[in-house]
């Protein structure tokens, strides 16, 4: 994965975090009050996995 793809991936994850914060739609116990480009990768990764698991279970 090159740097541009990585940046796009992080920006997409941050969009989900912001949306969930604004609409209070987080699906699990892990809640990120604010996501920024400087957020730790482990926190973003865990949050995205949580949200994906909830989405996949609902399908």
One Martini backbone bead per residue (centre of mass of N, CA, C, O) as a GRO file, in nm:
protein
   59
    1UNK     BB    1   0.096   0.037   0.025
    2UNK     BB    2   0.067   0.354  -0.030
    3UNK     BB    3   0.047   0.670   0.090
    4UNK     BB    4  -0.218   0.749  -0.054
    5UNK     BB    5  -0.386   0.504   0.037
    6UNK     BB    6  -0.352   0.552   0.339
    7UNK     BB    7  -0.484   0.831   0.353
    8UNK     BB    8  -0.760   0.740   0.242
    9UNK     BB    9  -0.820   0.539   0.466
   10UNK     BB   10  -0.812   0.738   0.702
   11UNK     BB   11  -1.029   0.936   0.597
   12UNK     BB   12  -1.258   0.730   0.594
   13UNK     BB   13  -1.251   0.661   0.894
   14UNK     BB   14  -1.304   0.955   0.992
   15UNK     BB   15  -1.585   0.980   0.871
   16UNK     BB   16  -1.715   0.766   1.049
   17UNK     BB   17  -1.651   0.890   1.321
   18UNK     BB   18  -1.797   1.159   1.274
   19UNK     BB   19  -2.073   1.048   1.215
   20UNK     BB   20  -2.112   0.893   1.483
   21UNK     BB   21  -2.084   1.142   1.663
   22UNK     BB   22  -2.316   1.318   1.539
   23UNK     BB   23  -2.539   1.049   1.546
   24UNK     BB   24  -2.501   0.824   1.751
   25UNK     BB   25  -2.395   0.522   1.581
   26UNK     BB   26  -2.246   0.345   1.748
   27UNK     BB   27  -2.221  -0.020   1.790
   28UNK     BB   28  -2.020  -0.006   2.036
   29UNK     BB   29  -1.807   0.040   2.308
   30UNK     BB   30  -1.631   0.182   2.112
   31UNK     BB   31  -1.545   0.534   2.150
   32UNK     BB   32  -1.485   0.819   1.949
   33UNK     BB   33  -1.494   1.149   2.011
   34UNK     BB   34  -1.228   1.191   1.823
   35UNK     BB   35  -1.103   1.227   1.495
   36UNK     BB   36  -0.773   1.223   1.366
   37UNK     BB   37  -0.487   1.204   1.183
   38UNK     BB   38  -0.336   1.158   1.480
   39UNK     BB   39  -0.457   0.911   1.546
   40UNK     BB   40  -0.431   0.615   1.653
   41UNK     BB   41  -0.428   0.332   1.470
   42UNK     BB   42  -0.544   0.131   1.679
   43UNK     BB   43  -0.809   0.284   1.730
   44UNK     BB   44  -0.917   0.291   1.443
   45UNK     BB   45  -0.908  -0.013   1.388
   46UNK     BB   46  -1.098  -0.101   1.617
   47UNK     BB   47  -1.341   0.065   1.529
   48UNK     BB   48  -1.378  -0.051   1.244
   49UNK     BB   49  -1.413  -0.345   1.332
   50UNK     BB   50  -1.663  -0.299   1.503
   51UNK     BB   51  -1.845  -0.181   1.279
   52UNK     BB   52  -1.820  -0.417   1.080
   53UNK     BB   53  -1.931  -0.640   1.263
   54UNK     BB   54  -2.210  -0.512   1.295
   55UNK     BB   55  -2.281  -0.503   0.998
   56UNK     BB   56  -2.244  -0.808   0.933
   57UNK     BB   57  -2.454  -0.913   1.147
   58UNK     BB   58  -2.704  -0.751   1.009
   59UNK     BB   59  -2.698  -0.922   0.723
   0.00000   0.00000   0.00000
